[in-house]
Amino acid sequence: MKRRALIMLAALPALASQLPPPGFPDPRDRPKRLPDGRLQNEAILRDDYERNLRELEQMEELLKGIDEALEKAAPGKVNREVFKDLEEVEKLSKRIHSRMRRF
């Protein structure tokens, strides 16, 4: 037990020397850049924004198809494709929602 405590005390100066001195920024905290010079976070945000727009367009097309199918269907009778389209809309909505909550 004493031996472990002595080893831990001996390792303390080595661990402290790895930390940057107070007042200096930690080099690991710098924002990451892509090879083309853009910030990685900005590139991710831009990509997420474009994905959201594409998936919103898909949702819009699916919802138009669902609306048309419901207008054509007899009361109380719905085609199975409508349910599949509704599930796809739900999946797209969840993906967009999770992407928007990240940042």
Backbone as JSON Lines, residues from 0, in Angstrom:
{"i":0,"aa":"M","n":[0.82,-1.18,0.0],"ca":[0.0,0.0,0.0],"c":[0.87,1.25,0.0]}
{"i":1,"aa":"K","n":[1.9,1.25,0.87],"ca":[2.8,2.39,0.93],"c":[3.57,2.54,-0.37]}
{"i":2,"aa":"R","n":[3.86,1.39,-0.95],"ca":[4.62,1.4,-2.2],"c":[3.83,2.1,-3.31]}
{"i":3,"aa":"R","n":[2.52,1.8,-3.39],"ca":[1.67,2.44,-4.39],"c":[1.61,3.95,-4.17]}
{"i":4,"aa":"A","n":[1.5,4.36,-2.93],"ca":[1.43,5.78,-2.63],"c":[2.72,6.48,-3.03]}
{"i":5,"aa":"L","n":[3.87,5.83,-2.79],"ca":[5.16,6.42,-3.17],"c":[5.28,6.53,-4.68]}
{"i":6,"aa":"I","n":[4.81,5.52,-5.39],"ca":[4.87,5.55,-6.87],"c":[3.99,6.69,-7.39]}
{"i":7,"aa":"M","n":[2.81,6.85,-6.8],"ca":[1.92,7.94,-7.24],"c":[2.53,9.3,-6.94]}
{"i":8,"aa":"L","n":[3.17,9.45,-5.79],"ca":[3.83,10.72,-5.46],"c":[4.99,11.0,-6.4]}
{"i":9,"aa":"A","n":[5.7,9.95,-6.8],"ca":[6.83,10.13,-7.7],"c":[6.36,10.51,-9.1]}
{"i":10,"aa":"A","n":[5.17,10.06,-9.49],"ca":[4.65,10.34,-10.83],"c":[4.02,11.72,-10.94]}
{"i":11,"aa":"L","n":[3.69,12.35,-9.82],"ca":[3.03,13.66,-9.84],"c":[3.81,14.73,-10.6]}
{"i":12,"aa":"P","n":[5.11,14.92,-10.35],"ca":[5.84,15.95,-11.11],"c":[5.84,15.68,-12.62]}
{"i":13,"aa":"A","n":[5.9,14.43,-13.0],"ca":[5.89,14.11,-14.43],"c":[4.55,14.48,-15.05]}
{"i":14,"aa":"L","n":[3.48,14.22,-14.34],"ca":[2.15,14.57,-14.86],"c":[1.97,16.08,-14.92]}
{"i":15,"aa":"A","n":[2.47,16.78,-13.92],"ca":[2.32,18.24,-13.88],"c":[3.11,18.9,-15.0]}
{"i":16,"aa":"S","n":[4.22,18.31,-15.39],"ca":[5.03,18.91,-16.45],"c":[4.35,18.81,-17.81]}
{"i":17,"aa":"Q","n":[3.37,17.94,-17.97],"ca":[2.67,17.79,-19.24],"c":[1.59,18.85,-19.43]}
{"i":18,"aa":"L","n":[1.17,19.5,-18.37],"ca":[0.15,20.54,-18.46],"c":[0.79,21.86,-18.88]}
{"i":19,"aa":"P","n":[0.08,22.68,-19.67],"ca":[0.65,23.98,-20.04],"c":[0.69,24.9,-18.83]}
{"i":20,"aa":"P","n":[1.64,25.83,-18.8],"ca":[1.71,26.75,-17.67],"c":[0.46,27.63,-17.62]}
{"i":21,"aa":"P","n":[0.09,28.12,-16.43],"ca":[-1.1,28.96,-16.33],"c":[-0.97,30.21,-17.19]}
{"i":22,"aa":"G","n":[-2.06,30.59,-17.84],"ca":[-2.06,31.78,-18.68],"c":[-1.77,31.49,-20.14]}
{"i":23,"aa":"F","n":[-1.26,30.31,-20.45],"ca":[-0.99,29.94,-21.83],"c":[-2.09,29.02,-22.33]}
{"i":24,"aa":"P","n":[-2.53,29.22,-23.56],"ca":[-3.59,28.36,-24.09],"c":[-3.09,26.95,-24.32]}
{"i":25,"aa":"D","n":[-3.95,26.01,-24.11],"ca":[-3.62,24.61,-24.35],"c":[-3.65,24.38,-25.86]}
{"i":26,"aa":"P","n":[-2.56,23.86,-26.45],"ca":[-2.55,23.67,-27.91],"c":[-3.61,22.67,-28.37]}
{"i":27,"aa":"R","n":[-4.09,21.84,-27.49],"ca":[-5.13,20.87,-27.87],"c":[-6.49,21.54,-28.01]}
{"i":28,"aa":"D","n":[-6.65,22.76,-27.48],"ca":[-7.92,23.47,-27.53],"c":[-8.12,24.26,-28.82]}
{"i":29,"aa":"R","n":[-7.1,24.35,-29.65],"ca":[-7.23,25.1,-30.9],"c":[-8.25,24.41,-31.81]}
{"i":30,"aa":"P","n":[-9.02,25.19,-32.54],"ca":[-10.0,24.58,-33.45],"c":[-9.28,23.82,-34.56]}
{"i":31,"aa":"K","n":[-9.85,22.68,-34.91],"ca":[-9.25,21.85,-35.96],"c":[-9.59,22.43,-37.32]}
{"i":32,"aa":"R","n":[-8.63,22.34,-38.22],"ca":[-8.82,22.82,-39.59],"c":[-8.7,21.66,-40.56]}
{"i":33,"aa":"L","n":[-9.43,21.76,-41.64],"ca":[-9.36,20.78,-42.71],"c":[-8.18,21.12,-43.61]}
{"i":34,"aa":"P","n":[-7.77,20.18,-44.47],"ca":[-6.64,20.47,-45.36],"c":[-6.83,21.69,-46.24]}
{"i":35,"aa":"D","n":[-8.08,22.04,-46.57],"ca":[-8.32,23.21,-47.41],"c":[-8.36,24.51,-46.6]}
{"i":36,"aa":"G","n":[-8.16,24.43,-45.28],"ca":[-8.07,25.62,-44.45],"c":[-9.34,25.99,-43.71]}
{"i":37,"aa":"R","n":[-10.46,25.35,-44.05],"ca":[-11.72,25.66,-43.37],"c":[-11.72,25.05,-41.97]}
{"i":38,"aa":"L","n":[-12.47,25.67,-41.08],"ca":[-12.63,25.1,-39.75],"c":[-13.51,23.86,-39.84]}
{"i":39,"aa":"Q","n":[-13.13,22.83,-39.09],"ca":[-13.86,21.57,-39.15],"c":[-15.3,21.75,-38.67]}
{"i":40,"aa":"N","n":[-15.5,22.5,-37.59],"ca":[-16.86,22.7,-37.08],"c":[-17.74,23.41,-38.09]}
{"i":41,"aa":"E","n":[-17.2,24.42,-38.78],"ca":[-17.99,25.14,-39.78],"c":[-18.34,24.23,-40.95]}
{"i":42,"aa":"A","n":[-17.4,23.38,-41.35],"ca":[-17.67,22.45,-42.44],"c":[-18.76,21.45,-42.06]}
{"i":43,"aa":"I","n":[-18.72,20.98,-40.82],"ca":[-19.74,20.05,-40.35],"c":[-21.1,20.73,-40.32]}
{"i":44,"aa":"L","n":[-21.14,21.96,-39.82],"ca":[-22.4,22.7,-39.78],"c":[-22.97,22.92,-41.17]}
{"i":45,"aa":"R","n":[-22.1,23.28,-42.11],"ca":[-22.54,23.52,-43.49],"c":[-23.1,22.23,-44.09]}
{"i":46,"aa":"D","n":[-22.41,21.11,-43.87],"ca":[-22.86,19.82,-44.39],"c":[-24.19,19.42,-43.76]}
{"i":47,"aa":"D","n":[-24.32,19.61,-42.46],"ca":[-25.58,19.29,-41.78],"c":[-26.72,20.14,-42.31]}
{"i":48,"aa":"Y","n":[-26.46,21.43,-42.55],"ca":[-27.48,22.33,-43.08],"c":[-27.95,21.85,-44.45]}
{"i":49,"aa":"E","n":[-27.01,21.47,-45.32],"ca":[-27.37,21.0,-46.65],"c":[-28.15,19.69,-46.58]}
{"i":50,"aa":"R","n":[-27.74,18.79,-45.69],"ca":[-28.47,17.54,-45.5],"c":[-29.89,17.81,-45.03]}
{"i":51,"aa":"N","n":[-30.03,18.73,-44.08],"ca":[-31.36,19.08,-43.58],"c":[-32.25,19.58,-44.71]}
{"i":52,"aa":"L","n":[-31.71,20.43,-45.57],"ca":[-32.5,20.94,-46.69],"c":[-32.93,19.82,-47.64]}
{"i":53,"aa":"R","n":[-31.99,18.91,-47.95],"ca":[-32.34,17.79,-48.84],"c":[-33.41,16.91,-48.22]}
{"i":54,"aa":"E","n":[-33.26,16.61,-46.93],"ca":[-34.23,15.73,-46.28],"c":[-35.58,16.42,-46.09]}
{"i":55,"aa":"L","n":[-35.58,17.73,-45.91],"ca":[-36.84,18.46,-45.85],"c":[-37.57,18.42,-47.19]}
{"i":56,"aa":"E","n":[-36.81,18.48,-48.28],"ca":[-37.43,18.36,-49.61],"c":[-38.03,16.97,-49.79]}
{"i":57,"aa":"Q","n":[-37.3,15.94,-49.32],"ca":[-37.84,14.58,-49.39],"c":[-39.12,14.46,-48.58]}
{"i":58,"aa":"M","n":[-39.11,15.05,-47.38],"ca":[-40.31,15.02,-46.55],"c":[-41.48,15.71,-47.24]}
{"i":59,"aa":"E","n":[-41.21,16.83,-47.89],"ca":[-42.26,17.57,-48.58],"c":[-42.87,16.72,-49.7]}
{"i":60,"aa":"E","n":[-42.03,16.03,-50.47],"ca":[-42.53,15.17,-51.54],"c":[-43.36,14.02,-50.97]}
{"i":61,"aa":"L","n":[-42.86,13.41,-49.89],"ca":[-43.61,12.31,-49.27],"c":[-44.96,12.79,-48.75]}
{"i":62,"aa":"L","n":[-44.97,13.96,-48.13],"ca":[-46.22,14.48,-47.57],"c":[-47.22,14.84,-48.67]}
{"i":63,"aa":"K","n":[-46.73,15.32,-49.8],"ca":[-47.63,15.6,-50.93],"c":[-48.26,14.3,-51.42]}
{"i":64,"aa":"G","n":[-47.43,13.25,-51.52],"ca":[-47.94,11.94,-51.95],"c":[-48.95,11.38,-50.97]}
{"i":65,"aa":"I","n":[-48.68,11.55,-49.68],"ca":[-49.62,11.08,-48.65],"c":[-50.94,11.84,-48.76]}
{"i":66,"aa":"D","n":[-50.85,13.13,-48.95],"ca":[-52.05,13.97,-49.06],"c":[-52.9,13.52,-50.26]}
{"i":67,"aa":"E","n":[-52.24,13.3,-51.39],"ca":[-52.96,12.86,-52.58],"c":[-53.6,11.49,-52.37]}
{"i":68,"aa":"A","n":[-52.87,10.58,-51.72],"ca":[-53.4,9.23,-51.49],"c":[-54.59,9.27,-50.55]}
{"i":69,"aa":"L","n":[-54.55,10.14,-49.56],"ca":[-55.67,10.23,-48.62],"c":[-56.9,10.85,-49.28]}
{"i":70,"aa":"E","n":[-56.69,11.79,-50.19],"ca":[-57.82,12.38,-50.9],"c":[-58.5,11.37,-51.82]}
{"i":71,"aa":"K","n":[-57.72,10.47,-52.44],"ca":[-58.26,9.47,-53.35],"c":[-58.9,8.3,-52.62]}
{"i":72,"aa":"A","n":[-58.42,8.01,-51.42],"ca":[-58.89,6.83,-50.69],"c":[-60.31,7.03,-50.17]}
{"i":73,"aa":"A","n":[-61.01,5.93,-50.07],"ca":[-62.35,5.95,-49.48],"c":[-62.22,6.15,-47.97]}
{"i":74,"aa":"P","n":[-63.22,6.72,-47.35],"ca":[-63.16,6.93,-45.89],"c":[-62.94,5.61,-45.15]}
{"i":75,"aa":"G","n":[-61.97,5.6,-44.26],"ca":[-61.68,4.41,-43.47],"c":[-60.76,3.4,-44.14]}
{"i":76,"aa":"K","n":[-60.39,3.65,-45.4],"ca":[-59.5,2.72,-46.11],"c":[-58.27,3.49,-46.58]}
{"i":77,"aa":"V","n":[-57.12,3.02,-46.11],"ca":[-55.87,3.68,-46.47],"c":[-54.92,2.63,-47.02]}
{"i":78,"aa":"N","n":[-54.21,3.0,-48.05],"ca":[-53.23,2.13,-48.67],"c":[-52.04,1.91,-47.74]}
{"i":79,"aa":"R","n":[-51.43,0.74,-47.79],"ca":[-50.26,0.44,-46.95],"c":[-49.07,1.34,-47.27]}
{"i":80,"aa":"E","n":[-48.99,1.78,-48.49],"ca":[-47.89,2.67,-48.89],"c":[-47.92,3.97,-48.09]}
{"i":81,"aa":"V","n":[-49.11,4.41,-47.72],"ca":[-49.24,5.64,-46.94],"c":[-48.55,5.46,-45.59]}
{"i":82,"aa":"F","n":[-48.74,4.31,-44.97],"ca":[-48.1,4.06,-43.68],"c":[-46.58,3.99,-43.81]}
{"i":83,"aa":"K","n":[-46.11,3.38,-44.9],"ca":[-44.67,3.33,-45.13],"c":[-44.11,4.73,-45.33]}
{"i":84,"aa":"D","n":[-44.84,5.55,-46.08],"ca":[-44.39,6.93,-46.29],"c":[-44.39,7.72,-44.99]}
{"i":85,"aa":"L","n":[-45.4,7.49,-44.16],"ca":[-45.45,8.18,-42.86],"c":[-44.29,7.77,-41.96]}
{"i":86,"aa":"E","n":[-43.93,6.5,-42.0],"ca":[-42.77,6.04,-41.22],"c":[-41.49,6.68,-41.73]}
{"i":87,"aa":"E","n":[-41.38,6.82,-43.05],"ca":[-40.19,7.46,-43.63],"c":[-40.12,8.93,-43.23]}
{"i":88,"aa":"V","n":[-41.27,9.6,-43.21],"ca":[-41.31,11.0,-42.76],"c":[-40.85,11.1,-41.32]}
{"i":89,"aa":"E","n":[-41.3,10.16,-40.5],"ca":[-40.9,10.16,-39.09],"c":[-39.39,9.96,-38.94]}
{"i":90,"aa":"K","n":[-38.83,9.04,-39.71],"ca":[-37.38,8.8,-39.66],"c":[-36.6,10.04,-40.07]}
{"i":91,"aa":"L","n":[-37.04,10.66,-41.16],"ca":[-36.37,11.88,-41.62],"c":[-36.46,12.98,-40.57]}
{"i":92,"aa":"S","n":[-37.62,13.1,-39.96],"ca":[-37.81,14.12,-38.94],"c":[-36.88,13.89,-37.75]}
{"i":93,"aa":"K","n":[-36.75,12.65,-37.32],"ca":[-35.86,12.34,-36.2],"c":[-34.4,12.62,-36.54]}
{"i":94,"aa":"R","n":[-34.01,12.29,-37.77],"ca":[-32.62,12.57,-38.18],"c":[-32.34,14.06,-38.18]}
{"i":95,"aa":"I","n":[-33.25,14.83,-38.73],"ca":[-33.07,16.28,-38.77],"c":[-33.03,16.83,-37.35]}
{"i":96,"aa":"H","n":[-33.91,16.36,-36.51],"ca":[-33.97,16.83,-35.13],"c":[-32.67,16.52,-34.39]}
{"i":97,"aa":"S","n":[-32.15,15.33,-34.54],"ca":[-30.91,14.98,-33.84],"c":[-29.73,15.77,-34.37]}
{"i":98,"aa":"R","n":[-29.72,16.04,-35.66],"ca":[-28.64,16.83,-36.25],"c":[-28.66,18.26,-35.75]}
{"i":99,"aa":"M","n":[-29.86,18.8,-35.59],"ca":[-29.98,20.18,-35.14],"c":[-29.66,20.34,-33.66]}
{"i":100,"aa":"R","n":[-29.82,19.29,-32.87],"ca":[-29.53,19.36,-31.44],"c":[-28.04,19.24,-31.14]}
{"i":101,"aa":"R","n":[-27.25,18.79,-32.1],"ca":[-25.82,18.58,-31.85],"c":[-25.1,19.84,-31.44]}
{"i":102,"aa":"F","n":[-25.41,20.94,-32.12],"ca":[-24.66,22.18,-31.86],"c":[-25.53,23.22,-31.24]}
